[in-house]
């Protein structure tokens, strides 16, 4: 299994390599790919060293699978070139997510949609992944009508530059700004750029991707995405209106039996998900499960996950694992 990691020297690319090693993915040859300035550098993977190559070299090497985490523009230009060479691309950018000819996959929900013909597969947005993993089994049981989600998103979603900004601000050092405003001791109600409707791209990803992954355009979603000075992961306050009534204990039971989901929900023990505990883990954590007493058939939940792992690298590797297990590559 020849695996290319495009964007191997970036924040998500590095974690992709870590996850591939941790999960003992059957890599016989690693092809680390990065920008011109990184070509020739060596990366260590499971005790071996591999030289970073450029994109065209990687295409010519005809990997079985290419894991992309190098931005939308790179994906739009190069994913088709890898696919034309026979490589199956799993792309972590937003480039292909809403393309009607491409599958948008969370393996626990819809991996069964994949076929050998799918040469470019889209990995959903990190905020969407953690929310839909919890919503999917509840949608099957009670039918989701409407979702109101407010996110509290880690600066790691922006990248290394944002982490450096926060560290500089902690230390009282003037430095390069990833955001228009200070992030230390602040909350910025803007993740990504604004669209014409006044919502940010991040907010609209939650709206559009949820419908596509759950294969239901009737689900109404509205979102507010906020950047907070947190490193460990993204948190979401999610309010869900169902067509059918529910029992809160049954909801907990359904989620406790959902692959990839961990329920942390005990008011007596002050047990609830927090990014400080989610960091470095692959699960999606859910708690504060309670009925919305202001409206019928409506539930409140608090959902937390490490956005660089399940929200990006781990979900990508899980898609690759499914392809290998089902002999689709």
ZIJO-V445171 format. One record per run of one state. SS is the DSSP state (H for helix, E for strand, C for the rest). FROM is the first residue (numbers start at 1). LEN is the number of residues. If there is no record, write none. Layout:
ss->SS from->FROM len->LEN
ss->SS from->FROM len->LEN
This chain:
ss->C from->1 len->1
ss->E from->2 len->5
ss->C from->7 len->4
ss->H from->11 len->12
ss->C from->23 len->6
ss->E from->29 len->5
ss->C from->34 len->2
ss->H from->36 len->3
ss->C from->39 len->3
ss->E from->42 len->4
ss->C from->46 len->2
ss->E from->48 len->4
ss->C from->52 len->1
ss->E from->53 len->1
ss->C from->54 len->1
ss->H from->55 len->6
ss->C from->61 len->4
ss->E from->65 len->4
ss->C from->69 len->3
ss->H from->72 len->13
ss->C from->85 len->3
ss->E from->88 len->4
ss->C from->92 len->12
ss->E from->104 len->2
ss->C from->106 len->1
ss->H from->107 len->7
ss->C from->114 len->6
ss->E from->120 len->4
ss->C from->124 len->2
ss->H from->126 len->17
ss->C from->143 len->1
ss->E from->144 len->10
ss->C from->154 len->1
ss->H from->155 len->3
ss->C from->158 len->2
ss->H from->160 len->12
ss->C from->172 len->15
ss->E from->187 len->2
ss->C from->189 len->5
ss->E from->194 len->1
ss->C from->195 len->5
ss->E from->200 len->1
ss->H from->201 len->13
ss->C from->214 len->6
ss->E from->220 len->9
ss->C from->229 len->5
ss->E from->234 len->9
ss->C from->243 len->5
ss->H from->248 len->9
ss->C from->257 len->4
ss->E from->261 len->3
ss->C from->264 len->2
ss->E from->266 len->1
ss->C from->267 len->4
ss->E from->271 len->1
ss->C from->272 len->3
ss->H from->275 len->4
ss->C from->279 len->5
ss->E from->284 len->8
ss->C from->292 len->6
ss->E from->298 len->8
ss->C from->306 len->3
ss->H from->309 len->17
ss->C from->326 len->4
